[in-house]
Amino acid sequence: MNDLMLSQEVHSPQEIICVVQRLREIAREQEIAPQTVLDVFEKWAGALDGRELRQVPGLAFLRLWLRRGTLEPILVRELGPDFLDGHWREDGRARLRAFPLGTVGHWPAGNIEIQPILSLTCALLGGNSCLVRVPSGLLEITQQIMEKLQEVDRKGLLTARTCMVSFDHSRTDIHEAMAQAVDGAMIWGGAQAVSQVRKLSFPHWARVAVFGPRLSVAAMDAETWGNPAERSSWCRRIARDLWQFEQRACSSPQTLFLEYGAGCDPGEFVNDLRRALQEENLGHPRQQIEPSLTSGICLARALWLLEDTANRAVFPASPDWTILLGRGSEIPKPTQGRTLSVLLANELSEVISKFDGTVQTLGVAVKSAEREEKLAQTAGRNGVDRVVKMGRMHLFSSPWDGADLIRPMVRLVRHVPSQE
Amino acid sequence: MSAPAEITQSIDSLFTEALYRLEPKERHTSLLALLKKELAYACNRNLRFRNYVEHWPVHFDTADTLADLPYLPVGAFKANPPLALVEANEVKRTLTSSATTGQVPSRVVLDAETAKRMTKGVTTIIRDFIGPARKPYLVIDTPENLSTQGELGARGAAIQGLRSFATEVDCCLRRDPEGNTSLDLEKLFAFAARWREVEVLAYGFTYVMWTQFVQPLRSRGITLGIPNVRVLHSGGWKRLERDAVTREVFMEGVASVFGCSADRVIDFYGMVENVGVVYPDCKHGNKHVPAFAEIVVRNPLTLAPVVAGEKGLVQVCSVLPTSFPGFLVLTEDMAEIIDYDECPCGRRGTSFRFAGRVPKAEVRGCGNLETTRYQ
């Protein structure tokens, strides 16, 4: 067993420095070809089919992500076809080739079970060695997934260049040591977490890629939500998006805007949505909840209904899900925990034109392709990075947050031959 | 407009009942009936509150248990203007919670009737623990907090609530012109010398009592020698927990400076949104609910009431307020239900133990935005 790979609890900055020194040496001594990484990932995807991991949220997606068929097109798009073979690419009189940054530090968010792994894979594809700070709540799951990598990576090609560490989030000295030791960083999380990590003293050459914090919304035109034949299937889609990651992911819809339409009854829509949420809850009941989230959900219900007597809401006695129905074109403060604000608005374009850079994903259900294209244009101009079909809001792909996932962690080296 | 006579008479009748001796089912039935009437009244008086109640999954008229009735989360009382069931000119006093720096305090409005019931409620409960006799009252606070004018904070409300037990009142803290608070030793020694032989009442906020009273006296090795004191304290433990002061350490510390036994030190839990109800510890360390109130401890996952031995979110219930909709309030505190009847102390009904504030979530997702990018 490679002692670097599995989660190790770190108690001092010196331990981090030692780990990074070893990781850096391994990465320098053993270059790894992208095709080799893809081969190991493919095997890893196969090994993740075990029964013991089926309950891990997002695991089905991770298996899909690790497939060559998913990652190869991303690599080609971000770095070009030559990168796959480790060749230099002709660029006029010069040649270009991607090289790893070195050691990449990862600070994943604690709310998405597979995120430490997703972040890790992006940097491994670039040939880097990786140091991942695993949030305390994800240690067990991450360990289980990494054990599967260890099973398939018998030669230690990837496990040798990977180290998962854990330490208390308040240990600024260890965070600081980790930041100073790495050549690149991938940071994911909420406002507080991201701003704290960004404040760390990274080396001046380090590349820092930040994903989050963002929020997401969904929008439906009247033709779609007003159509009884289609409505319930769209409601099931939004329920799926709402359920994943407890609505704490940056791609989770917090608000659904419904465009007004003659003869469209919001009451009927809410009834369908209620049924969809009830079904989703039956299929995927919550196993646990932070008491503070329960308090937040109860408060959101109360404040919404106390604020305006025209506001409506539908919710069960439990905190399982909540629909807050009203009118408006502004995004209310998100509550999370499957609390969806459903707002009736006159014009979707008016709503979208008010977005600022906080909106990451716009999930859409729009009948006319031409109209949708215009809305996507407006969304793009107003800071939205992803416009996707409702029901697919969490589909992780590159670019994410408007940025490539692999390219930020590689350097493009330019070689102009001396002998022409 | 006052609450209907039917309601006020029912509330008054509960004061004549045995405070902690009612059979739980019988008590539940009478509280449920009265709370339904109060909810109907509140819905008529406040349209916003009615909108909330009408959206509750179970209509209160058809509720079989008190736990099914619509409750308000405590954060709803931070609204400005405060949620009220009376006209502005009927408001006699506004109580504010002890919010920490930067937080918005809760505000509840009291009309004359509710204010009277608040005093009566607290007095009736405390009497059950310290007896009916009036005593010299040592307030471990500054005289400024004795003021009865204007808005009243949680500290002031607790001090005032015990005043009816006082033959005379002395404050043993003083504030200098810079706003610094210190112990008035001269006054304290005079109080101790004068009342050494008789039963005395002392009250202070838990944190204030520890930092401004116990610590300074202990550091000088002073024991007041008032063995017959009854010490009451209330308020959060958060800061003391941070300083690693446990309940046992606190009680022994307080007892040592007064020169009394630790069982004369009583912690009580209360909140301004739950006017007129306080929950002192019995000698077995449990808290009890009086005839005019109830506690529901809810499982955070389901919001259903927990079974004895389990912890959850505390919901306080009281029939006393008629000037604001504070009948059923979900707090941000956690508690453990000890039993739904039969505490060894002899008090009947729900007994529970406070288990701290709802912990703030550590895990915050990438969807957690604290500020918008462009304002």
Interface residues (C-beta under 8 A of the other chain):
Chain A: A109 G110 N111 I112 P135 S136 G137 H169 W188 G189 G190 A191 Q192 A193 F211 G212 P213 R214 L215 S216 F245 E246 Q247 R248 A249 C250 S251 S252 Q254 R286 Q288 I289 E290 P291 S292 L293 T294 S295 C298 L299 R301 A302 L303 L305 L306 E307 D308 T309 N311 R312 A313 V314 F315 P316 A317 S318 P319 P334 Q336 D356 G357 T358 G383
Chain B: L47 R48 F49 R50 N51 Y52 H55 P57 V58 D68 L72 P73 G75 A76 A79 L83 P300 L301 T302 L303 A304 G312 L313 L330 E332 M334 V358 P359 K360 A361 E362 V363 R364 G365 C366 G367 N368 L369 E370 T371 T372 R373 Y374
